Amino acid sequence: MKIPLPMLVAYSLLATAPICPAKGPDAINDLGAALAKAKAEQKMLFVQYGREACGNCQALKKMIAEKDVRLAESKFVYADVNCDDAATSQAFKSKFKVEGTTLPFVVIADAEGKQLAARTGYGSAKEWEELIKQAQKAAKKAGGS
């Protein structure tokens, strides 16, 4: 049996297509490295400060991975840092100010590490997108990223 060329081409394209869906940006787990990368690449920094055992933190990670919360790699460096690490916790608290007590703490900063927007706790994808827009607006107003 002879297979027509168009069918053969279509089959080969389908067979080589990625099976898994597109995923969000890879997270950097070192706050200092994330700050340095944002500065070097002149990108905004999205910092998620939380822990593995936090349901709210995992929900946000999932929204980012599934691109419900869009962090364009051309505009953002994504940091997912552990609040249970003493050095990370000290660095985060000395650099950023976030009011609230519920994880995750999220800060969006400009390329120089200046805090533009922040919030804590669970949020819907729409609420996180609004925070991103708020930070982008603040960056434009400041003449930055």
C-alpha positions in Angstrom: 0.0 0.0 0.0 1.3 3.4 -1.0 0.7 6.3 1.3 0.1 9.7 -0.5 2.9 12.2 0.1 0.6 14.8 1.8 -0.5 12.2 4.4 3.0 11.1 5.0 4.1 14.7 5.6 1.2 15.4 7.9 1.9 12.2 9.8 5.6 13.0 10.2 4.8 16.5 11.5 2.3 15.1 14.1 4.7 12.4 15.2 7.4 15.0 15.9 5.2 17.6 17.6 5.8 18.1 21.3 3.4 16.1 23.4 3.5 18.2 26.5 1.9 21.7 26.6 4.0 24.8 26.7 5.1 25.7 30.2 5.9 28.9 31.9 9.3 30.3 32.6 11.9 28.4 34.6 12.2 29.7 38.2 15.5 30.8 39.7 15.8 29.7 43.4 18.5 32.1 44.4 17.4 35.7 45.1 20.8 37.2 44.5 21.2 35.4 41.2 17.7 36.5 40.1 18.4 40.1 41.0 21.7 39.9 39.0 20.0 38.4 36.0 17.2 41.0 36.0 19.8 43.7 36.1 22.1 42.2 33.4 19.1 41.6 31.1 17.3 44.8 32.0 14.1 42.8 32.9 11.5 43.1 35.6 11.8 40.7 38.5 8.8 38.6 39.7 9.7 37.1 43.1 7.6 34.5 44.8 8.6 34.0 48.4 7.1 30.9 49.9 7.5 27.2 50.7 6.8 23.8 49.2 4.3 22.9 51.8 2.2 26.0 51.1 -1.0 25.4 49.1 -1.2 29.0 48.0 2.4 29.0 46.8 1.8 25.8 44.8 -1.4 27.3 43.3 0.6 30.3 42.0 3.4 28.1 40.7 0.8 26.1 38.8 -0.8 29.2 37.3 2.6 30.4 36.1 3.6 27.0 34.7 0.3 26.7 32.9 0.6 30.3 31.7 -2.6 31.4 33.4 -0.4 34.0 34.9 1.7 35.3 32.0 5.3 36.1 32.8 6.9 36.8 29.4 10.5 35.6 29.5 11.3 38.6 27.3 10.2 41.0 30.1 10.5 39.1 33.4 12.9 37.1 35.5 11.0 34.7 37.7 12.4 33.9 41.1 10.8 31.3 43.4 12.6 31.5 46.7 12.3 29.5 49.9 11.2 31.4 53.0 12.5 28.6 55.2 16.1 29.3 54.2 17.5 31.7 56.8 19.9 33.5 54.3 17.1 33.9 51.7 14.7 35.1 54.2 17.1 37.7 55.5 17.9 38.9 52.0 14.3 39.1 51.0 13.2 41.0 54.1 16.1 43.5 53.8 15.4 44.2 50.1 11.6 44.2 50.0 8.7 45.3 52.1 5.5 43.3 52.0 2.6 43.8 54.4 0.6 40.7 55.3 1.1 37.3 56.9 -0.2 34.8 54.3 2.2 33.1 51.9 3.2 33.5 49.2 4.7 37.0 49.4 5.1 38.3 45.8 7.1 41.3 44.8 7.6 42.7 41.3 10.7 44.9 41.0 12.4 46.8 38.2 15.7 45.8 36.7 17.6 47.6 39.5 15.6 45.7 42.2 13.4 48.6 43.2 10.0 47.3 44.4 7.2 48.3 42.1 4.2 46.2 43.4 3.6 43.6 46.1 0.9 41.4 47.6 0.5 38.4 49.8 -1.7 35.3 50.0 -3.9 33.5 47.5 -4.9 35.2 44.3 -6.7 34.3 41.2 -4.9 34.5 37.8 -6.8 37.7 37.2 -5.6 39.2 40.4 -2.0 38.3 39.7 -2.3 39.7 36.2 -3.6 43.0 37.7 -0.5 43.1 40.0 1.7 42.6 36.9 -0.1 45.5 35.1 0.2 47.7 38.2 4.0 47.0 38.3 4.4 47.7 34.6 2.5 51.0 35.0 4.7 52.0 37.9 7.8 51.1 35.8 6.7 53.2 32.9 5.9 56.1 35.2 9.4 55.8 36.7 10.8 55.6 33.2 12.2 52.1 33.7 11.6 48.5 32.4 
